[in-house]
Amino acid sequence: MNKEKQIIAIAKACGFSEIRSIIMPTHSALSGKRKGKNEWIADYTSDLNAMHKAEEYMWENGGYVVDEYQNNLSSLCGGRAFKYCHAPAHKRAESFLKAFGLWEEEL
């Protein structure tokens, strides 16, 4: 699953709608609506703060997947507690998507 698809899937799971890509002179960014307001969408795959917010959303709105999330993250980190606690954003993003059944394997 490519980076942009991951970001969009996490954003949708966290309540974003009307997601669109905006091309700027130096980079592109994603924007969407949440709670009726336009917001920039963070790069969940490389921004640990953004993933922490997604994890909070998961606890508040999808608590039923928390165990699955933790199991996925532990597996991605080789089952080692230290690595699990210090997992980078891209592993947290993959675990989040797998927990919600949104992960798509690349062919």
VENWOPE-V258671 format. One record per run of one state. SS is the DSSP state (@ for helix, = for strand, . for the rest). FROM is the first residue (numbers start at 0). TO is the last residue. If there is no record, write none. Layout:
# VENWOPE-V258671
SS,FROM,TO  SS,FROM,TO
This chain:
# VENWOPE-V258671
.,0,1  @,2,12  .,13,15  =,16,22  .,23,26  =,27,33  .,34,35  =,36,40  .,41,46  @,47,60  .,61,61  @,62,75  .,76,79  @,80,84  .,85,87  @,88,98  .,99,106
